[in-house]
Amino acid sequence: MSEHQIKVTTRDGHELSFGCSDDCDVVSAAEQVEIKLPSLCRDGGCGACVGHCDSGQYVLGQFNNTVLSNEAVAKGEVLLCRTYPKQDLHISAPYDYAHIRFGKQNMRQATIIHLEKIAERTVRLKLQLIEDEAGLAVEFEPGQCMELEIPGTDIRRAYSLANTGNWHGELEFLIRLQPEGKFSDYLNQQAQPGQILNVYGPNGAFGLQADSFSPAIFIAGGTGLAPFLSILRRMAEWGEDRAIHLLFGVNQENELFCTEELEKLQQQLPSLTVTLCVWKPAEAWSNGFRGTPADALQQSLSDKPDGYDLYLCGPPLMISAARQVAISQGIDEQKIYSEKFG
């Protein structure tokens, strides 16, 4: 077993380094020295830990090809949770230094205060942090996520926050119920108000680019709406007036949710436009776009000039389709930001 040096350069030019043996992935090696690089699923399925290897040889473990294409791999893009070094590596990270956490992973406890089914296979979960030495305040950047642990187990799942940082310790999540999913089974069969969960985070690097003032298009697939709700709610709190077009897509109209919240946000943010997209609606449905968010994006970009920032959150296939449309319509690939989940 050999030890190699990993040097990571963040988007804003900071550098950090740590050792990594050739039988360990880069994300795990960083954690061993209490450096928490942005990551979510840790099994090559989400793309949250993508980076670019500028030099050095490595082996990639198994990953979902919809997250990282063969073309991207050929260009040197890697998923750090699946990257095993064979030499010293220099990696460029697509996020700023502020998105890296240092020190032991922060665990807090929270009580379930609200659990509600809000659409077909989607629930809203609200937690109240239990006051500890850190007080009640919860701080995170809109777009980040938390890991929730099933009580009595070590099984954790990462979910994006839908609310904003606050002083009273409230966390809100929109969660898609997956068939035979362990956390989904817990929510369906055991969870109830009053129960206590362990909460880890915040984590993740997805969020609005603070150094850009370009108009933006948000594309949300299903519960990919959660981080965008957080971002829009923060914009409403701060009175920001950036032009945003949100395309929110689901398969059938009974899967739509949070439409009242979106209407309220439109009242608070006059520059916000919302388009509901339903891929396979009933014949009578007429409340939005009939088709996928990628179809709606195609139509939207054909009517307007370029210059947009594009933010994508949802299933990998939706993100891939929207990304292809955007690039074909002239959106700069460097201005496309995405977070995928399975």
Secondary structure, 3 states (H helix, E strand, C coil): CCEEEEEEECCCCCEEEEEEECCCCHHHHHHHCCEECCCCCCCCCCCCCEEEEEECCEEECCCCCCCCCHHHHHCCEEEHHHEEECCCEEEECCCCHHHCEECCCCEEEEEEEEEEEEECCEEEEEEEECCECCECCECCCCCCEEEEECCCCCCEEEEEECCCCECCCEEEEEEECCCCCHHHHHHHHCCCCCCEEEEEEEECCCCCCCCCCCCEEEEEEHHHHHHHHHHHHHHHHHCCCCCEEEEEEECCHHHCCCHHHHHHHHHHCCCEEEEEEECCCCCCCCCCEECCHHHHHHHHHHCCCCCCEEEEEECHHHHHHHHHHHHHCCCCHHHEEEEECC
